[in-house]
Amino acid sequence: MKRTTLFLHEETDQELRALARRKGLPIATLVRDALGRYLAELRRHEGLQLKFLAAGRSGHRDTSERAETLLWRDLAPHSPGARRAARRRE
């Protein structure tokens, strides 16, 4: 176990000391338990997050409905997008 120092607001310190007296536990035990629960909750929520979600957000709400049009737009031989793409390759 490692020893550390915490700076608390006066009100928090008073509440913590009162809780320790009521429960008959040392303040250190209450703080360790509270921090352990807090960190476990953070780990649980971080594990559920899909960090890649919305990474490619376009700002358009109809992208899935226009997927085929968007996909083939630049592949048509005479489409404006195909001409731009050809110029970039040159």
N, C-alpha and C positions, 0 to 999 in steps of 0.2 A: 504494500500500500504506500502511496506517496502523500506527503503532507503538502498542503497548499493554503494560501490566504485568500479570503474573499472580502471585498468591500461591499457592504450592504447599506441600504437606506435605513435610517433609524426605525421607521415603521416596520420594515421587513424584519429587522433584527428583533424588535419587540414581539412581533407575531410568532416568529420562529422560536424564541425562548419560551413563550407562553405555550406553544404547541408541544415543545419538548417536555415541559413540566407536566402538562395534562397527560401525555402518553407515557411519561416515565422513561423517555429515551434520550440519549445524548444528541445534541444538535448535529454532530458529525454524521450520525446514523440517518437522521432525517434528510440532510443535504445529499448524502450519497444515494439514498433511495430515490429522492426527487430527480437528481441528475441522471441516474440510471434509467428511470422511466421516461424522462424527456428524450434522452439519446436513443432509446429503443423505439420510441414513437417516430422520431426523425428517420431512423433507418428503415422502419416499416413503410413509411410514406415515400421515401426516396426509391425504394425497391419497386414501387408500383408505377412510378413515373416512366413514361415512354419519352425519352429525351429527344428522339427524332420526330416526334409528332409535330406537325405543322412546320417542319423545317423548310419545305418547299412551297409554302403558302404563296399563292399568286395574287390574292386579293379579289379573285373572281369567284362567285358562288356557283357558276354553271360549268365549271371545268369538266366535271365528270360527264355532263350531258353533251359537251362539245368535244369529247376526247377523240373520236374518229376524225372529225374535221381538223382539229389541231394537229393530230398525228400526221395526216396525209397532206396537209396544206403545203408544206415545204417540199414535198416529194413530187408534186405534179410538175411536169416539165415546163409549163409556162406560167406558173404561179409567181406572184411578186416575191414571195419568200424564197423560192428556188433561185431566182436571179440574184438576190442579196447574198445567199449562201454561196453561190458560184463565184461572185466577186470576192468574197472573203477568202476563198480557197486559192485565188490567183496570186 
